[in-house]
């Protein structure tokens, strides 16, 4: 069968205009460059605004222009070497790591939101809300670390199952030793979840 440009074009765009537009945007680097840049810019800018690193001339409000410039520079320093190539290794490229763990983090975030929703619908009087929140945050952070860890882990730890087992055993023994040698809870201090919830209230200003 002879090559038909019209047939090839219709076959490529048979999925509809949305797929063709998304493919065009991906070819222009929207997914690989623009979206990670916007994500990093938004995160850095929000953190700088929260900590109020720089303030305006009156010293009453955070300086949005300075924070925006710093966030733009940091996001550009991370994304531009990925676009130009030759700077990052494929396994340690921050953009590749972000694209790797974001889908898993998004799924885990949906599960966490469903758990929080169910705990709100079904009332648990002995379950502090802050404990659920901190547990969800820990799970999310662990997912991000496990997704990014192979890019930074040494080869002797990744390729050697015996070394992995040794690390796990050492961690378990460390937890056991800590549990045995830790100080006893003084009377009236409450249970561990209650003390943790009180400490979180102090940190979060609740």
N, C-alpha and C positions, 0 to 999 in steps of 0.2 A: 504494500500500500504506500502510495506516494505521500510525502510530507505535506500536510495541509495546515498552513499557519492559522487559519480561522478555526479549524477543528481543535488544534492544540491550544489556542487561546480560550475557546469555550470550555475545553476540558479542564484547563487550569482554573478558570473562574466559575466552574459549575457549582461551587459551594455558595455563591451569592456575592453580593457587593460587600457585605461586612467582612467576609473572609479575605477578599482581595484588598480591602482597605487596611485590615490588620497586617496582612503580609507585606503590603507596601510600607507601613509604619515600621515594621520589624526590620525591613531591609534598610531603612534610614537610621536604624540604631535607637529607636524609641525605647524598646524593651531593654536593650543592652547598655544604654548610656543615659538616656533622658530620665527614665523612671528611677533608676538607682540614684542619679544626681538629685532629683527632687526629694527622694526619701531621706538621703543623708542631709541635705540642706534643711529640710523641715525638722529633723531630729536635733541637729546641732543648734539651729535657731531657737527651738523650743527650750532646750536645756539652758542656753545662754540667757534667754529671757526669764527663765525661772530663777536661776541663781543670781541674776542681775550683775553680771561681771562688769559691765560698763553702764554708767547712768548719764542722763542728760546734764545740761549745764546747771540746772536747778538742783540736781541730785535727788529728784523725787521719783522719776520713772526710768526704766531701763532704756538705754540708747538703741533703738531699733536699727538705725543705719549702721552703727558699728557692729552690732551683732549679726546683721544681715551680711555685711562684708566678710566677717570672719567665717560664717557658715558657708558662704559662697566659695571662699578660698579653700576651706577644708574639703568640701564636696568635690571641687575641681581637682584638688591634689589626689584624691582617691580615684576619680573616674577617668581623668584624662590619660594617665599611664595605661589604663586598661584599653582605651580606644587606640592609642598609638602603638601599643604592643612593645615587646622587648624589654620591659621593665620588671613586671611581675612574672613569677613562675605560674604555670597553669594551675597548680594545686594550691598556691598561696595567694591567688588573685582575689582581692576583697569582693569584687563584683561577682565572680563565680561562686564564692562562698555565700553571698547574699542570695543569689538566684537558686542556690542549692537548699538552704534551710528555710527560705520564706514559705514554700508550699507546705512543708511539714509543720512549720510554726503556725500557719493559718489554720490548718486542720485542727491542731491542738488547741488553738485559741477558740475555735468553734465549740470544741468539747468542753473547755473550761467555762465558756459562757452558758452552755446548756446546764452544767453542774450548778453554777451560780443561780441560774433561773429556777432549777428544781429546788435548791435549798431555800429560795425565796417563796416558792409556792408551798412546799411542805416545810412547816416550821420545825426546826430543831432547837429547843431551848438551850441545850448544853453544847451547841456548836457555835463558837464565836465566828462572826462573819470575817473578821480580819485573818483568822487562821485559814479559812478557805481561800482568801485572797492571796496570802503569802504562799500557800501550797501551790496555787495555780501559777504564781509568778516563778516559783522554783522549778516547776515542771516545764514551763516555757523556756526558762534559761537553760535547763539541762538539754532540752531538745536542740536549742541553738548551738550549744557547746558540742553535742555529739555529732551534729551535722558538719560543723566546722573543724572538729578535732582531727580527722584524718589528714587535712591539709597541712597541719602544723606538727602532728605527732612524729616522733622519730621512727625510722623504719624498723629498728630493733624491737619496738613495742607493737607495731602494727603486724609485722610478719611472724612474730614468735608467740604462739599460743601459750607456751610455758611461762614466758615473761608476763603475759596478761594475767594468767592464773596467779602468779606470784604477787602481782600488784593487788589483785582482788583480795587474796588471803591477808596481805599486810594491812589493807584497809579494814577488813573485818576484825583482825586482832587489835588494831588501833581503836576501833569503836568499843570493843569489849573492855580493853584496858581503861579507856576513858569512863565507861559506865561504872566500872568497879571503883576507880580512884576518885571519882567526882565527889564534891562535897554534898553532904546531906541537906535536904531542904529544911530550913528552920521552921518551927511551928508557927502557924498563922500566915505563912507565905502563900498558901494556896497551891493548887496543882500546877503542873508545867504548862498546860494550855492557858490557864487563867493568867499566870505570870507573863507568858509570851504575849497574850492579848493586851495586858496592861502596858507592857513595854512598847508594843506596836502603837497603842494609843498615844504614848508619849512622843514617839518618833513622828507619827502622822498628825499630831496636834489634835487628836480627837478627845 
